[in-house]
Amino acid sequence: MIRLRVKNFGPIGPGLENDGWIDFKRVTVFIGNQGSGKSTLAKLYSTFAWIEKALVRGDYERKWFERKGRLKNPFLSYHRLENYLESSRGDTLIEYQGDACTISYAKGQLSITESHGQDYKLPQVMYVPAERNFISYVRHPRELKLSSESLKEFLSAFDQAKQGMKGTVKLPINDSEIEYDKLNDILNLKGAGHKLRLTDASSGFQSLVPVYLVSQYLARSVREGSEESQQPMSADESERFRAEVESIFANASLTPEQKRVAISVLSSRFNKQAFINIVEEPEQNLFPSSQWDMLKSLLGFQSEGKHNRLVLTTHSPYVVSYLSLAIQGRHLQQRLIEAKRDDLLPSLYKIVPEKALLDADDVAIYQCNEIDGSISRLSAFEGIPSDENLLNSWLRQGNELFDQLLDLEEAI
């Protein structure tokens, strides 16, 4: 179980009710008003998942991470959260429990306890920021002069995804496709009877295409697990890998079989075995039906690996509603299989694709409150997320305001 506990950090005050632990399921969603802490929680999860990976991979010694001020720079500054330490409501407490280690930050000090015997899968962590809309106009990350390191990394992944395209890629909305002109470094959008540059397309396509291409590319790279599709090691990773391989072969006390096993274990430390996809506002600039198509795609990429995780922040009531469809679809699938009505499964999959089906236990939705910094977990009935949530309440309030106008009109 991966979980996070946050108190008194930026917009987060007392945090989650009861014991304070936020469980990160295979699909985890944060909803709430602007400034309520949705992105803060997603960014902290991204940060601590990366620290855990770096420890397992041997990037740095544990003591390096525990030095005073290390959390603030470079880790919190990576997501531009460093100033939250000074502007917090009280004594900041952040705790992360992963499969490989437990990381705690309290009273200005970071401490790490390594776990033993856990089945840790080295992840590919990708944070998709909400500021992504304009990147369709950027040909290469080096053209940017930004302070957001997370956006730069996403742009680098977008560039890799473009380079890795083979032919046209089918998009989930409007029966459209995207193709990459490598010679001119241009993405072209193709539809029924038309072709135009992505830079000339609607804002919805400019928002969707980068998320879709990067998510597809990274999910498939992890899933395929072949040498040609693995993410290439960085220069530092390659050097460490080479040095450790040489050390294994130079160890005269090891038998050939022991050396082979040691090399296998070493390789597993560097090969990505899970995809953690953290997406801010996947609904950005999309029509409700397109939001559903986008969500089905993200759920499909998540389902490509049993250790993959999808984390979303959203303002859209449709996203929560569509997640209910995915959960209800799983219930129905199980009932059809138990009733031996496999003949009805194709009809089910036309409504909710098989790869988008979700077990209720694999989903957690949290609601953030910007007034007091509290967090609550959305209740569920038989696994289906409750309609009593902040997003739906504002839909109802719109109807109530309209009723008030009608009452006023009748008083004339």
C-alpha positions in Angstrom: 0.0 0.0 0.0 1.4 3.4 -1.0 0.2 6.2 1.1 0.9 9.8 2.0 0.1 12.0 5.1 0.3 15.8 4.9 -0.4 18.4 7.5 0.2 22.1 7.5 1.9 22.5 4.2 0.8 25.3 1.8 -3.0 25.1 1.3 -3.2 21.8 3.3 -4.1 22.3 7.0 -5.2 19.4 9.2 -5.2 17.1 6.2 -7.3 14.0 5.9 -9.8 13.2 8.7 -9.1 10.3 11.1 -5.6 8.9 10.8 -4.6 11.3 8.0 -3.3 8.7 5.5 -4.2 9.1 1.8 -4.1 5.8 0.1 -2.8 5.8 -3.5 -4.8 3.2 -5.3 -4.3 2.2 -9.0 -6.5 5.2 -9.7 -6.5 8.1 -7.3 -8.4 11.4 -7.9 -8.3 14.7 -6.2 -11.2 17.2 -6.5 -11.7 20.6 -5.0 -11.8 24.4 -5.6 -8.8 26.4 -6.8 -6.1 26.6 -4.1 -7.5 23.7 -2.1 -4.4 21.6 -2.4 -5.2 19.1 -5.2 -2.0 19.7 -7.2 0.0 20.0 -4.0 -0.9 16.5 -3.0 -0.2 15.2 -6.5 3.2 16.9 -6.6 4.2 15.6 -3.2 3.4 12.1 -4.3 5.4 12.6 -7.4 8.3 14.0 -5.4 8.5 11.2 -2.8 7.9 8.5 -5.4 11.0 9.9 -7.2 13.1 10.0 -4.0 12.2 6.4 -3.3 13.2 5.4 -6.8 16.5 7.3 -6.6 17.3 5.5 -3.3 16.6 2.1 -4.7 18.5 2.9 -7.9 21.5 4.1 -5.9 21.6 7.6 -7.3 22.7 9.0 -3.8 23.2 7.7 -0.4 20.4 8.0 2.2 22.5 10.5 4.2 22.6 12.8 1.1 18.8 13.1 1.1 18.7 13.7 4.8 20.9 16.7 4.8 19.3 19.9 6.2 17.5 21.8 3.5 17.7 19.0 0.9 13.9 18.5 0.6 13.5 22.2 -0.2 16.2 22.2 -2.9 16.1 20.6 -5.3 13.0 18.5 -4.6 10.2 20.9 -3.6 11.6 23.6 -5.9 11.3 21.1 -8.8 7.5 21.6 -8.5 7.7 25.1 -7.2 6.6 24.1 -3.7 9.6 25.4 -1.8 7.9 28.5 -0.5 5.2 26.4 1.1 7.5 25.6 4.0 7.6 29.2 5.1 3.9 30.0 4.4 2.5 26.9 6.1 -0.2 27.1 8.8 2.0 25.5 11.5 4.5 22.7 12.0 4.7 20.9 8.7 4.4 17.1 8.7 4.8 15.0 5.5 5.0 11.2 5.6 5.3 8.8 2.7 5.1 5.1 3.0 6.2 3.2 -0.1 7.1 -0.4 -1.0 10.9 0.3 -0.6 11.1 2.9 2.2 9.3 5.3 4.5 10.2 9.0 4.2 9.2 11.5 6.9 9.6 15.3 7.1 9.0 16.9 10.5 10.6 19.8 12.4 12.6 20.8 9.4 14.3 17.4 9.1 13.9 14.6 6.5 14.4 11.1 7.6 14.3 7.8 5.7 13.8 4.3 6.8 14.4 1.6 4.3 12.1 -1.4 4.1 13.2 -4.9 3.5 11.4 -7.8 1.8 9.0 -5.5 -0.1 8.3 -6.2 -3.8 9.3 -2.9 -5.2 8.9 -2.1 -8.9 11.0 0.6 -10.3 8.6 3.2 -11.8 8.6 5.6 -14.6 7.2 8.7 -12.9 5.6 11.4 -15.2 4.0 14.6 -14.0 1.7 16.2 -16.6 1.3 19.9 -15.5 -1.8 22.0 -16.3 0.5 24.6 -18.0 1.0 22.2 -20.9 -1.3 23.9 -23.4 1.2 26.0 -25.2 3.8 23.2 -25.8 2.3 22.4 -29.2 4.1 25.6 -30.3 7.5 24.5 -28.9 9.7 22.4 -31.2 12.3 21.5 -28.6 12.6 21.9 -24.8 15.8 23.9 -25.1 13.8 26.7 -26.7 12.1 27.3 -23.3 13.3 29.6 -20.6 11.1 28.4 -17.7 11.5 28.0 -14.0 9.2 24.9 -14.0 11.5 21.8 -14.1 8.5 19.5 -14.2 7.2 21.2 -17.4 10.6 20.9 -18.9 10.7 17.2 -18.2 7.2 16.7 -19.7 8.4 18.6 -22.8 11.4 16.3 -23.0 9.1 13.3 -22.8 6.8 14.8 -25.4 9.8 15.2 -27.7 10.8 11.6 -27.2 7.2 10.5 -27.8 7.2 12.3 -31.1 10.5 10.8 -32.2 9.2 7.4 -31.3 6.1 7.7 -33.5 5.7 5.2 -36.3 3.2 6.4 -38.9 0.0 8.0 -37.8 -1.4 7.6 -34.3 -5.2 7.3 -33.8 -6.6 9.8 -31.3 -9.5 9.0 -29.1 -11.7 11.9 -30.2 -13.4 13.0 -33.4 -12.2 10.1 -35.4 -8.9 12.0 -35.9 -5.2 11.0 -36.2 -1.9 12.7 -35.6 1.2 12.3 -37.7 4.8 13.6 -37.2 6.8 15.3 -39.9 10.3 14.5 -38.6 12.0 16.5 -41.3 10.3 19.8 -40.4 9.5 18.8 -36.7 5.8 19.4 -37.2 2.8 17.5 -35.8 -0.1 17.4 -38.3 -3.7 16.6 -37.3 -5.7 14.6 -39.8 -9.5 14.2 -39.9 -12.2 13.5 -42.4 -11.2 15.5 -45.5 -8.8 17.8 -43.8 -5.2 18.1 -42.5 -3.7 20.9 -40.5 -0.9 21.6 -38.1 -1.5 21.0 -34.5 -0.6 24.6 -33.8 -3.6 25.6 -35.9 -6.0 23.1 -34.3 -8.5 23.8 -31.5 -7.3 24.2 -27.9 -8.8 20.9 -27.0 -6.5 19.0 -29.4 -3.6 21.1 -28.3 -4.3 20.0 -24.7 -5.1 16.4 -25.5 -2.3 15.4 -28.0 0.7 15.9 -25.7 -0.9 14.0 -22.8 -2.1 11.2 -25.0 1.2 10.8 -26.9 3.4 10.9 -23.7 1.1 8.6 -21.8 0.9 6.1 -24.7 4.7 6.2 -25.2 5.7 5.7 -21.6 3.0 3.0 -20.9 4.1 1.0 -23.9 7.8 1.5 -23.1 7.3 0.0 -19.7 5.0 -2.8 -20.9 7.0 -4.0 -23.7 10.1 -4.4 -21.6 12.3 -5.1 -24.6 15.7 -3.6 -25.0 14.8 -1.4 -27.9 11.7 0.1 -26.2 13.1 0.7 -22.7 13.7 4.2 -21.7 17.4 4.9 -22.3 19.6 5.3 -19.2 20.9 8.7 -18.4 24.7 9.2 -18.5 24.9 8.9 -14.7 22.8 5.7 -14.7 24.9 4.2 -17.5 28.1 5.0 -15.6 26.8 3.5 -12.3 25.5 0.4 -14.2 28.9 -0.1 -15.9 30.8 0.3 -12.6 28.6 -2.2 -10.8 28.8 -4.7 -13.6 32.6 -4.5 -13.5 32.6 -4.9 -9.7 30.5 -8.1 -10.0 32.7 -9.7 -12.7 35.9 -8.7 -10.7 34.6 -10.5 -7.6 36.5 -13.8 -7.6 34.4 -15.2 -4.7 31.3 -15.4 -6.9 30.6 -18.4 -9.1 29.5 -17.8 -12.7 25.9 -18.6 -11.7 26.1 -16.1 -8.8 27.4 -13.5 -11.1 24.6 -14.1 -13.6 22.0 -13.7 -10.8 23.7 -10.6 -9.5 23.6 -9.0 -13.0 19.9 -9.9 -13.3 19.2 -8.2 -9.9 21.2 -5.2 -11.0 19.4 -4.9 -14.3 16.0 -5.0 -12.5 17.0 -1.9 -10.5 17.4 0.1 -13.7 14.6 -1.2 -15.9 11.3 0.5 -15.4 8.6 -1.9 -14.2 5.7 0.5 -13.5 4.3 3.7 -14.9 3.1 6.3 -12.5 1.1 8.8 -14.6 0.1 12.0 -12.7 -2.2 14.2 -14.8 -3.5 17.6 -13.8 -6.9 18.4 -15.2 -7.2 15.8 -18.0 -10.5 17.5 -19.0 -8.7 20.7 -20.0 -10.5 22.4 -23.0 -12.5 19.2 -23.8 -16.2 18.7 -24.5 -17.8 16.3 -22.0 -17.9 13.4 -24.5 -14.2 14.0 -25.3 -13.4 14.0 -21.5 -14.9 10.5 -21.4 -12.8 9.5 -24.4 -9.7 10.9 -22.8 -10.4 9.2 -19.5 -10.9 5.8 -21.2 -7.5 6.2 -22.9 -5.7 7.1 -19.6 -7.4 4.1 -17.9 -6.4 1.9 -20.8 -2.7 3.0 -20.5 -2.9 2.4 -16.7 -4.2 -1.2 -17.3 -1.3 -2.1 -19.5 0.8 -2.9 -16.4 -0.5 -4.4 -13.1 1.8 -2.1 -11.1 0.8 1.1 -13.0 -0.9 4.0 -11.2 -3.0 6.9 -12.5 -3.4 10.1 -10.4 -5.7 12.8 -11.5 -6.6 16.3 -10.3 -9.9 17.6 -11.7 -12.6 20.3 -11.7 -14.9 18.3 -13.9 -18.0 16.5 -12.5 -18.0 14.4 -15.6 -14.7 12.8 -14.7 -16.0 11.5 -11.4 -19.3 10.4 -13.1 -17.4 8.5 -15.8 -15.3 6.8 -13.2 -18.5 5.5 -11.8 -19.3 4.0 -15.2 -16.0 2.2 -15.3 -16.6 0.7 -11.8 -20.2 -0.2 -12.6 -19.0 -1.8 -15.9 -16.7 -4.1 -13.9 -19.6 -5.1 -11.7 -21.6 -6.0 -14.7 -18.7 -7.8 -16.4 -18.4 -10.1 -13.3 -22.1 -10.8 -13.2 -22.2 -11.6 -16.9 -19.2 -14.0 -16.5 -20.9 -15.7 -13.5 -24.1 -16.0 -15.4 -22.2 -17.5 -18.4 -23.6 -14.7 -20.6 -20.3 -14.1 -22.5 -22.5 -13.3 -25.5 -23.3 -9.9 -23.9 -19.8 -8.9 -23.1 -19.2 -7.3 -26.6 -22.2 -5.0 -25.9 -20.7 -4.1 -22.5 -17.4 -3.3 -24.1 -19.0 -0.9 -26.6 -20.2 1.1 -23.6 -17.1 0.8 -21.5 -14.0 -0.7 -23.1 -12.6 -3.7 -21.3 -9.3 -2.0 -20.6 -11.1 0.9 -18.9 -13.0 -1.2 -16.4 -12.1 -0.6 -12.8 -12.4 -2.6 -9.6 -14.0 -0.5 -6.9 -11.1 -1.3 -4.5 -8.7 0.1 -7.0 -10.2 3.7 -6.9 -10.0 6.4 -4.3 -11.4 9.9 -4.7 -10.4 12.7 -2.3 -12.1 16.1 -1.8 -9.9 19.1 -0.7 -11.4 22.0 1.2 -9.8 25.4 0.5 -11.4 27.0 3.6 -9.7 25.0 6.3 -7.2 22.9 4.4 -9.0 19.7 5.3 -9.3 16.6 3.1 -12.1 14.0 3.0 -12.4 10.7 1.1 -15.5 10.5 -1.1 -17.9 7.9 0.2 -19.1 5.1 -2.0 -22.2 2.9 -2.3 -21.3 -0.6 -3.3 -18.1 0.8 -4.8 -19.8 3.5 -6.8 -18.5 7.0 -5.9 -21.2 9.1 -4.2 -23.1 11.8 -6.1 -22.7 13.9 -2.9 -19.5 15.6 -3.8 -18.4 19.2 -4.3 -18.5 19.1 -8.1 -22.1 17.9 -8.2 -23.1 20.3 -5.5 -22.2 23.2 -7.8 -24.3 21.8 -10.6 -27.2 21.6 -8.2 -26.5 25.1 -7.0 -26.9 26.4 -10.6 -30.4 24.9 -10.7 -31.2 26.4 -7.4 -30.1 29.9 -8.5 -32.3 29.5 -11.6 -35.2 28.6 -9.4 -34.6 31.8 -7.3 -34.7 33.9 -10.5 -38.1 32.3 -11.4 -39.4 33.0 -7.9 -38.3 36.6 -8.3 -39.9 36.9 -11.7 -43.2 35.6 -10.3 -43.2 38.3 -7.7 -43.4 41.0 -10.3 
